Amino acid sequence: MGVEITRFLRLVDALPESEHRELDKYTAFAVRGKGFGYLWPRTGTVGLKQTLSEQAALVAERPEVFEEQFTAGGYGWVVVRLDGIELDELSELVLEAWRLSAPEELLGALPTPAALAGA
């Protein structure tokens, strides 16, 4: 069980127009300048943009894997422990985070979670 950081990065790289920005202690991910995720290698965690209802559901269901990060602009960001999640579930969450930030014209190129996991 669990997803390695290199595998998580392959998921993000498979998304259309995904951008990386390396900062001192983390990497930020965006699509056309709108953020959808973060990676903290030191802790093996990622932060992903989700709807408020999804944020609440994830944290309530498995607090050992998910924790509330913050809310902003009507979205809830959730911290995901990579060692506690399966690839297929992480693929769905990454795809949703990207979709919530991507401009509408890119949504037609949206891969399925299974295709993303296979990237």
N, C-alpha and C positions, 0 to 999 in steps of 0.2 A: 504494500500500500504506500501511497505517497507519490509525489511528482518531483523530479529533480528540477533545479533552476534552469538548466540548459533546455529541458523539455518545455518548461513554461515559456521560455524565450522563443522557441520554435512556434508555439501557438500564436504568440503576439506577432511574430514576423510573417505569419501566413495570412494576416488580416490586411485587406486593401488599405494602402496609404498609412500604415502604422508607422509612427515616429518614435524614436527613443531619444531621451535626453539624459546623459550621465551627469549626476550631481555627486556631491561629496560622499554621502552615505546611502544613497538610493538612486534608482533609475526611474524616470517618469515616462509614461507612455501616453501618446495622444494620436488623434486622427484629425488632420487639418487644423492643428493647434488647439483642439479641445481634449482635455485630459480624460482618460478612462481607466488608468491604473498606475500602480507603483510597485517596485520590487525593492525589498530590503534584504540583500544577500546575507548579511550578518545574522539575521534572525530566521531566514528561510521563510519569509512571509511576503505576501502580496496584498495590496489594497486594490479593490475593484469597485467601480461605480455600479450601483444597483438601484432599483426602485426602493422606496421606503418600506413597502410591504415585503419585498423579498429580503431586504436587510433584516427586518424583524423576524421573519420566518427562519432564515438561516441561523441566526444567533440563538433563537429559542430551541431549534431542533438539535443543534450540535455545538454547544458553547466551547467544547474542547477543540474545535476546528475553526470556528468563526467567532469574530468579535466585532462589535460596532466600533467603527473608526470615527466617523463624524457624519453630519448631514449638512447639505448645502444645495441651494437652488432646487429644492424639491426632490433631491436624490439622497440615498443613504449609501455611504461608503462602508465596505466591510473588509476586515482583515482576514485573510485566509492563510492558515498554516499549511504549507505545501506538503509536509510529511503526513498530514491527516486526511488528504483528499485523493480521490481517484481521478485519472486523466479525463474520463468522459464527463464527470461533473465539473471539473475545472474548465474544460473546453466550453461547456454551456455558459458558465459564469463569465469567462473572458469574452465570448461572443456577445453576450448581453451587454457587458460593460462597453464594448466597442460600439454596438448598435445604438446605445443611449447617447453617444457623443458624435456619431458619424452624420454627415449631411445626407439628406434624403437621396441625392443622386448616386451615392455609393451603396445604398441598401440593396440595390438590384444585384450587386456582385457579392452579396453576403453568402459565405460558405455555410454548410450545415455543421452542427456540432461534430458529427461523425467525420466529415471531411477535414475539419480543423484538427481533430485528434489524430488523424492519419497523416497530417502534414509533417 
